[in-house]
């Protein structure tokens, strides 16, 4: 049976690009094969300096390419795309990392599940490693507020069907998350003060506190290159994880949870840097604590 575009909700797919046009091209080409009949793709160039904007406009003259003018971080770049999509009357918005490829039915399954319950505000995919296509990267999210940590369920496991049930989850990774328009109307956009890390978990907690459901949809399959442009292992990562883990707990949980998260952070983040004399990481962690205490948020560059 052929499903017409008029019979299903309009979805806008938002892809944020930062100096990664080759990944973005591959992502868009996979999206062109979607079985879902009613979607539009928007690329947000987040202040690239490698000529991405021009190359993407040349490669995809039929797509909207929005410019932020500077790197506004994960939340900031996506928020630009979300605002555009809302103006175009999108009923759902699919935030998708540019370093992913998607199964042709990935969007269909998420929308189908979301349409079964009007209180489902966010839906997320089953995500695999691009380099190891049967190995899981994300099969739902777990939050441990007393530690100030978020976890991917199933990470590094081979997929043998152990996470094939649609289920409620603590949060959905921003790598692939479908968001209902009504949820955004109710609770607002992602919080840009995080800049990097924890913004999608914060969004999910805000949604659940407002009565929305966050679900994991295993039939929606995505393959992720796992941030080839990331700052994993850098002092920048150490800074943002230190500051934002505490910010996340402070904004969403009790003072007792914050005290526990701070103590565990000192043990797991600060002491290892002192023990191994990693000066740059030590300074980044200390700055993370200082900026959290003094309320310095957003981008530090």
C-alpha positions in Angstrom: 0.0 0.0 0.0 1.3 3.4 -1.0 1.1 6.1 1.7 0.5 9.6 0.5 2.3 12.6 1.8 -1.0 14.2 2.8 -1.9 11.3 5.1 1.2 11.5 7.4 2.7 14.4 9.5 5.2 16.8 8.0 8.7 16.1 9.3 11.7 18.5 9.0 15.1 16.8 9.3 17.7 19.1 10.8 21.4 18.4 10.1 24.0 20.6 11.7 27.3 20.8 9.8 30.6 22.1 11.2 33.6 21.6 8.9 32.3 18.2 7.8 30.7 18.5 4.4 31.8 15.1 3.3 29.9 13.4 6.2 27.0 15.7 5.6 26.8 14.7 1.9 26.7 11.0 2.8 24.1 11.6 5.4 21.8 13.5 3.0 22.3 10.9 0.3 21.0 8.2 2.8 18.1 10.5 3.7 17.1 10.7 0.0 16.3 7.0 0.2 13.8 7.4 3.1 10.5 5.5 2.6 8.6 8.2 4.5 6.7 10.4 2.0 6.4 13.8 3.8 9.7 15.2 4.9 12.1 18.1 4.1 15.8 18.4 4.9 17.4 21.5 6.3 21.2 21.9 6.7 22.5 24.3 9.3 26.1 25.3 8.7 27.4 26.1 12.2 30.2 28.6 11.3 32.3 26.3 9.2 35.7 27.5 7.9 36.4 24.7 5.4 34.1 25.9 2.6 31.3 23.6 3.7 28.5 26.1 3.1 29.4 26.7 -0.6 30.1 23.0 -1.3 26.8 21.9 0.3 24.8 24.5 -1.6 26.5 23.5 -4.8 25.8 19.7 -4.2 22.2 20.2 -3.0 20.8 23.3 -4.7 17.3 22.1 -3.8 17.9 22.1 0.0 17.8 25.0 2.4 21.2 25.7 3.9 21.0 28.1 6.9 24.0 30.0 8.2 24.7 30.6 11.9 27.8 32.8 11.2 29.7 31.2 14.1 29.9 27.9 15.9 26.9 28.0 18.3 27.4 24.5 19.7 25.1 21.6 19.5 22.0 23.2 20.9 22.5 26.6 19.3 23.0 25.1 15.8 20.0 22.8 16.1 17.8 25.5 17.5 18.4 27.6 14.4 17.1 24.7 12.3 14.2 24.0 14.7 13.0 27.6 14.6 13.0 27.5 10.8 11.1 24.2 10.7 8.5 25.5 13.1 7.9 28.5 10.8 7.3 26.0 7.9 4.6 24.2 10.0 6.5 21.1 10.7 4.6 18.7 12.9 7.7 16.8 13.9 11.4 17.7 13.8 14.1 15.0 13.4 17.5 16.1 14.8 20.2 14.0 13.1 24.0 14.1 13.4 25.7 14.8 10.2 28.1 11.9 10.6 25.3 9.3 10.3 23.6 7.3 7.7 20.0 6.0 8.2 18.0 3.0 7.2 15.2 3.8 4.6 12.5 3.1 7.3 14.2 4.9 10.2 11.8 7.9 10.1 8.7 5.8 9.3 9.1 3.7 12.4 9.7 6.7 14.7 6.6 8.6 13.4 4.5 5.5 13.6 5.3 4.9 17.3 4.9 8.6 18.1 1.5 8.7 16.5 0.2 5.9 18.8 0.3 8.2 21.8 -0.1 12.0 21.7 2.0 12.2 24.9 5.1 10.8 23.2 7.2 14.0 22.8 10.5 12.5 21.9 11.5 9.3 20.1 15.0 8.0 19.4 16.6 5.4 17.2 18.6 2.3 17.7 22.1 3.5 16.8 25.1 1.4 15.6 28.7 2.1 15.0 29.3 3.0 11.4 32.6 1.1 11.4 31.0 -2.0 13.0 27.5 -2.1 11.6 26.1 -4.8 14.0 27.6 -3.3 17.2 25.4 -1.0 19.2 26.2 2.5 20.2 22.8 3.5 21.7 19.7 1.4 22.7 18.2 3.8 25.1 19.5 6.2 27.7 20.0 6.0 31.5 20.6 8.9 33.8 22.2 8.6 37.3 21.7 12.0 38.8 23.7 11.2 42.0 26.7 10.7 39.8 25.9 13.5 37.3 26.3 11.0 34.5 24.3 9.7 31.5 24.8 6.3 29.9 24.0 4.6 26.6 22.2 1.3 27.2 23.7 -1.5 25.1 26.9 0.4 24.1 29.5 -1.9 22.5 27.3 -4.9 22.5 26.6 -6.9 19.4 22.9 -6.6 18.4 21.3 -10.0 19.0 17.8 -8.6 19.4 18.2 -7.9 23.1 17.0 -4.4 22.8 14.2 -4.8 20.3 11.3 -3.6 22.4 9.8 -0.1 22.2 10.2 1.4 25.7 10.3 4.5 27.8 13.8 5.8 28.4 15.4 8.4 30.5 16.7 10.4 27.5 17.4 10.1 23.8 20.8 11.0 22.4 20.7 14.1 20.2 22.4 12.0 17.5 18.9 10.9 16.3 15.9 12.3 18.1 12.4 12.9 16.7 10.6 15.7 18.6 6.9 16.6 18.5 6.1 20.2 17.7 3.7 20.4 20.6 6.4 19.5 23.0 8.6 22.4 21.8 5.6 24.7 22.0 5.2 23.6 25.6 8.7 23.6 27.0 10.8 25.5 24.5 14.1 24.8 22.7 17.2 23.1 23.9 19.2 25.1 26.5 22.1 26.8 24.7 23.9 27.6 27.9 25.3 24.0 27.9 27.0 24.6 24.5 28.3 21.0 24.4 27.1 17.9 26.2 24.1 17.3 28.5 21.7 19.5 26.5 19.6 16.6 25.2 19.4 15.0 28.6 18.3 18.3 30.1 15.6 18.6 27.3 14.3 15.1 28.0 14.0 15.7 31.8 12.2 19.0 31.1 9.8 17.2 28.8 9.1 14.4 31.3 8.5 16.8 34.1 5.9 18.5 31.8 4.1 15.2 31.3 5.6 14.1 28.0 7.0 10.6 27.3 10.4 9.8 25.9 10.7 6.5 24.0 13.3 4.4 22.3 12.3 2.9 18.9 14.5 -0.1 18.0 13.1 -0.5 14.5 14.4 3.0 13.6 18.1 2.2 12.7 20.9 4.6 12.3 24.7 4.2 11.9 27.0 6.7 13.5 30.6 7.6 12.8 30.9 8.5 16.5 32.0 12.1 16.1 35.0 12.1 13.9 35.1 15.8 14.6 34.6 15.4 18.4 37.0 16.7 21.1 37.0 13.3 22.9 40.0 13.0 25.1 40.8 16.7 24.9 41.0 19.3 27.6 37.9 21.0 26.1 35.9 17.8 26.7 37.2 17.7 30.2 36.0 21.2 30.8 32.5 20.8 29.4 31.8 17.5 31.0 32.9 18.8 34.4 30.9 22.0 34.2 27.8 20.7 32.5 27.4 17.5 34.6 27.1 19.7 37.7 24.9 22.2 35.8 22.6 19.5 34.7 22.2 18.1 38.2 21.8 21.5 39.8 19.0 22.5 37.4 17.1 19.2 37.5 17.6 17.5 40.8 17.9 18.1 44.6 20.8 19.7 46.5 21.5 16.3 47.9 22.0 14.9 44.4 24.3 17.8 43.6 26.4 17.3 46.6 26.8 13.6 45.7 27.6 14.4 42.1 30.2 17.0 43.1 32.0 14.5 45.5 32.0 11.8 42.8 33.2 14.3 40.2 36.2 15.3 42.4 37.1 11.7 42.8 36.6 10.6 39.1 37.6 13.8 37.3 40.0 15.8 39.4 42.0 13.2 41.3 43.1 11.3 38.2 44.4 14.5 36.6 46.4 15.3 39.7 47.7 11.7 40.0 48.8 11.5 36.3 50.0 15.1 36.2 48.0 15.9 33.1 48.3 19.7 33.4 46.1 20.8 30.6 43.3 18.5 31.7 43.7 19.5 35.3 43.4 23.2 34.4 40.3 22.4 32.3 38.6 20.5 35.1 39.4 23.2 37.7 38.1 25.8 35.3 34.9 23.7 34.9 34.3 23.8 38.6 35.1 27.5 38.8 32.8 28.4 36.0 30.0 26.3 37.3 30.3 27.9 40.7 30.4 31.4 39.2 27.7 30.8 36.6 29.8 31.2 33.5 28.0 29.2 30.9 27.9 28.8 27.1 30.9 28.7 24.9 34.3 29.3 26.5 36.3 29.9 23.3 
